[in-house]
Amino acid sequence: MIEIVDKHMCCGCSACVQICPKQCIRFDEDKQGFRYPLVDKDECINCGLCEQVCPVLNRSEHADSIDVYAAINPNEKIRMESSSGGIFTMLAEETIKNGGIVFGASFNDKWEVYHRSVETQEEIRNLRGSKYLQSLICDTYKEVKSNLDKGRSVLFSGTPCQVSGLNCFLRKEYDNLLTIEVACHGVPSPLVWRDYIKRKSGGKVINDVSFRDKRTGYKTYSTRYVFKDKKCLKYYKRDEYMLGFIHNLTLRPSCFKCPSKLHNSCSDILIADFWGDKSTIDNTNGISLVVVNSSKGMSYMQRIHAIMDSSNIDIALKSNPYIVVSPKEPDDYSAFWNEYCSKGVIALETYTKKYRPSFVFFVKMYISRLINR
């Protein structure tokens, strides 16, 4: 049975919870706000399925990528609403156009992130854009399998460990499944996000949240909070939540030993930001890095008619090192969490002060924007 002794060895994919025939595995939050499986030993029949579907215990072998592209969605409106170049939306539209169903991360009415399915073109917007916290998978893997077994086309998108979890859960390949992993720096704590957004809103109604708002530019994006009576647009390097994420303070322990880097997830396509400078495509409003890992993934890319420019894996890895390597656990990680457990979100503000850019930095950035305009 699954028993978590070292929290670095559980990515929280929930495959073990969903595969259990006795439904005797709970998925409980710890003091950091991350969920871990807990087995009811009185109900467990020791079938071993939970261990067989764990992506940490059953790591896939690395496979070489087929092709690498810089790419954008020709629809500028969708591109602006997307975190990078809007390629996920095109793949989702292609799936739904052919009667398929799409699974991905969405906000609920409490501004928590969970996985859900969509079946119309209009609903795709709910899955669009980065959500920088660990999403709750719920029963998504079961729903994916049910649709696949009915012969329906399915697109599943998620972090590399979530794709790994799905592939382990299914335990066989499906021709009608397309998996897309989003290049992942790491997943921040849902607890920290709940506390932060509550403090940010001051108890007011929240109407919208965007972690990657491009009103201030693609490479100088901001976080955007829309409350009932006001809007707040904050450069991401000044937002305490984003600083905690970027500097690894709020990441899940397993992120520091990620089991699913560099196609160990066995996804068909990897999508990230294309930060490289060797592309002829305009990157003003965002540009996607697309790493194609299978013939199925290539077939989809050929069908969506994106604007693409060939690239290579060296350029991809140079500007996106976290595709390959896990983030480093900060020296003050334990100290931060000890203080967070006693003082709450105030600890986040205290520990991220040292990461805030200087006044001179913002003057230079402002002048640069004026010149670009």
Summary of the structure (lengths in Angstrom):
residues: 373
radius of gyration: 20.4
end to end distance: 59.7
largest distance: 68.0
contacts: 1209
relative contact order: 0.16
helix: 37%
strand: 20%
